[in-house]
Amino acid sequence: MPLSSPLPLDRPWTPPRRLSWRFRSGLARTALAIGAFLVVAWSVAPFLWQVSTAFQEDRLLTAATPSLIPWPPTFEHFYNIFVEKQFQLYIVNSAIVAGLTTLFCLVIGGAAAFALARLRIFARFGILSLFLCVSMFPQIAIVAPLYIIASVTELMNTYTALIIIYLALGLPLTIWVLFGYFQAIPREIDEAAIIDGAGPLRLMVSVIVPMSLPGFVTTGLLAFIAAWNEFMFALAFTSGIDRQTIPVGIANFTNLYYVPWGDLAAASVVVTLPLVALVLAFQRWIIQGLTQGAVKE
């Protein structure tokens, strides 16, 4: 028996058929849709599980077979966190600290980024590298020195201590993001404003900042989320419910013999909703800030 059949010499060779452009385009869109669905499911699934846990009774949370659908639903965990544990005080403290930190980050960081991006400053990239080095410093290494400074200056258990620390940690990110955004604005706009008699301060306030609102929104949201979720410094520098923030408050829910999973889930849902609302409210500016800053004119 021959190992291979001879080629038919009377049939001309034809190249393999290529897939049509429309078929390939549809295949790419389908793959993109599936990938986007998987990313969304991967991101949203933990939050949906927390929502389900927040509305389930404790006996169902400890059952052998967990259930995703909370039936019968209960508001017991929300009652516990707001009435018995006064969770609203932690929310107010976090809102004050994160809000003031974001405001100071945008004002100070915006002015610094404007000076480095639009004015003639010697060794500005060296200064930016210094900011980057500060942001890379391990936070755990500075807890003890900052604790001593806060104790000597009597800033323990105050908003001021947390705001100063969060401001120092958030300024490098703010300056770097806004610097890149300011660099993308054409220089001709500066020249036109200077010809009209504008100084550096008026140029920044009246021209550059209004054109950079998407960048400010994006940067401010990042700074707010970082201050809102920070735990280590808040735990070290606050000692009472009148100054402790949300992450510390949630950590205080647990005790030695019992972990209230339902209360933890309810608190997680409550503190996540403001961030989701902020992102949805400013989503158009956030997208502009993330895309326009990456394009150099």
Secondary structure, 3 states (H helix, E strand, C coil): CCCCCCCCCCCCCCCCCCCCHHHHHHHHHHHHHHHHHHHHHHHHHHHHHHHHHHCCCHHHHCCCCCCCCCCCCCCHHHHHHHHHCCHHHHHHHHHHHHHHHHHHHHHHHHHHHHHHHHCCCCCHHHHHHHHHHHHHCCHHHHHHHHHHHHHHCCCCCCHHHHHHHHHHHHHHHHHHHHHHHHHCCCHHHHHHHHHCCCCHHHHHHHHHHHHCHHHHHHHHHHHHHHHHHCCHHHHHHCCCCCCCCHHHHHHCCCCCCCCCHHHHHHHHHHHHHHHHHHHHHCHHHHHHHHHHCCCCC
